[in-house]
């Protein structure tokens, strides 16, 4: 996981905006990917806006960050991002429910169903499937899965972000993998065939 | 072969493998022998590798807007607003200070006004004896009139006093003029000094009852 020098964090805590710009540059891509994969963006707002909001919140609350209590800075920042995403997900759910109840002829569209030039790639279908499989997961499983598989976080760090113990993280990850494997129809026999095919 | 405790521990080790380790199939050597020989563990590992491989394909597009620039603009705006707020706070402090300065100034003005009012009243009350003296003098110049004057005091008991030197002692302003022997001064209210019975009796019995 990415680490930030202590003196940079201290400078930020003293109101040095240039030091904070360094932090933003380091974390903008990982946080963008995290927010994108959590599917928490409400309609009418971009992922970039949410990421910006996370950084602004981080700037406002950086004086509360303590290395000993909060662990690494990345963990603290992702926890902050996760909390904001949860509130956005709740809002999104409420807005979607309100919209669908008012307009019964409309179906709830997912982001991947909308035409997007970036999505016109070779594995678009596969990506959409994974996207759907991950978005169908409960929030805790989804966050644990995304942090583990896309951000290479340790169980301890994920436990800090999810505010639970490592055992809970393990079980949530295990259930998330099972659910995704079921959605993507990855069975052991199929896996064996695919592995053999790949080796050829 | 059946599933046993070793398989459970191997599954835990497989679960602990990172995404990169699974995709690149970097399996720890100490479990590889068991995995090769165990069908359950082999299938489980294959499943995890397949999942990791498929999950790896889920890429994230590039941000459409520059995030860093947007964040720094927002922060700069925030800092500016904060400084403006601080300026407003300073202005508030100055205004408050001025107000607080105004409070004693207003209090001082009120005190001065009260003082002025009290001075005016004092002067008017000081003018009373002069008026009385003038009236007494008039009565002296016109002996046809009755030589009886009334002085209103704030006290309760009216008293009839002869205009003698004792009375002058009681009311010093009476000493400003010499009253004739027959003049009676009626004072309504208590004199400034306590009444004593040692006052001499009037020489003439010219008195007017009220």
HADDOCK unambig.tbl for C-alpha pairs under 7 A between the chains (distance, minus, plus):
assign (segid A and resid 21 and name CA) (segid B and resid 68 and name CA) 6.90 0.50 0.50
assign (segid A and resid 21 and name CA) (segid B and resid 72 and name CA) 6.88 0.50 0.50
assign (segid A and resid 24 and name CA) (segid B and resid 68 and name CA) 5.90 0.50 0.50
assign (segid A and resid 25 and name CA) (segid B and resid 68 and name CA) 6.21 0.50 0.50
assign (segid A and resid 28 and name CA) (segid B and resid 67 and name CA) 6.75 0.50 0.50
assign (segid A and resid 33 and name CA) (segid B and resid 60 and name CA) 6.02 0.50 0.50
assign (segid A and resid 48 and name CA) (segid B and resid 63 and name CA) 6.56 0.50 0.50
assign (segid A and resid 48 and name CA) (segid B and resid 65 and name CA) 6.59 0.50 0.50
assign (segid A and resid 48 and name CA) (segid B and resid 67 and name CA) 6.19 0.50 0.50
assign (segid A and resid 52 and name CA) (segid B and resid 67 and name CA) 6.23 0.50 0.50
assign (segid A and resid 52 and name CA) (segid B and resid 70 and name CA) 6.83 0.50 0.50
assign (segid A and resid 52 and name CA) (segid B and resid 71 and name CA) 5.37 0.50 0.50
assign (segid A and resid 55 and name CA) (segid B and resid 71 and name CA) 6.70 0.50 0.50
assign (segid A and resid 56 and name CA) (segid B and resid 71 and name CA) 6.52 0.50 0.50
assign (segid A and resid 56 and name CA) (segid B and resid 75 and name CA) 6.79 0.50 0.50
assign (segid A and resid 118 and name CA) (segid B and resid 61 and name CA) 6.28 0.50 0.50
assign (segid A and resid 127 and name CA) (segid B and resid 57 and name CA) 6.50 0.50 0.50
assign (segid A and resid 127 and name CA) (segid B and resid 58 and name CA) 5.03 0.50 0.50
assign (segid A and resid 130 and name CA) (segid B and resid 55 and name CA) 6.51 0.50 0.50
assign (segid A and resid 130 and name CA) (segid B and resid 58 and name CA) 6.74 0.50 0.50
assign (segid A and resid 149 and name CA) (segid B and resid 18 and name CA) 6.93 0.50 0.50
assign (segid A and resid 149 and name CA) (segid B and resid 19 and name CA) 5.22 0.50 0.50
assign (segid A and resid 152 and name CA) (segid B and resid 18 and name CA) 6.51 0.50 0.50
assign (segid A and resid 181 and name CA) (segid B and resid 51 and name CA) 6.55 0.50 0.50
assign (segid A and resid 186 and name CA) (segid B and resid 47 and name CA) 6.72 0.50 0.50
assign (segid A and resid 187 and name CA) (segid B and resid 47 and name CA) 6.58 0.50 0.50
assign (segid A and resid 188 and name CA) (segid B and resid 43 and name CA) 5.10 0.50 0.50
assign (segid A and resid 188 and name CA) (segid B and resid 44 and name CA) 6.71 0.50 0.50
assign (segid A and resid 188 and name CA) (segid B and resid 46 and name CA) 6.62 0.50 0.50
assign (segid A and resid 188 and name CA) (segid B and resid 47 and name CA) 5.34 0.50 0.50
assign (segid A and resid 191 and name CA) (segid B and resid 46 and name CA) 5.67 0.50 0.50
assign (segid A and resid 191 and name CA) (segid B and resid 47 and name CA) 5.54 0.50 0.50
assign (segid A and resid 191 and name CA) (segid B and resid 50 and name CA) 6.00 0.50 0.50
assign (segid A and resid 192 and name CA) (segid B and resid 46 and name CA) 6.37 0.50 0.50
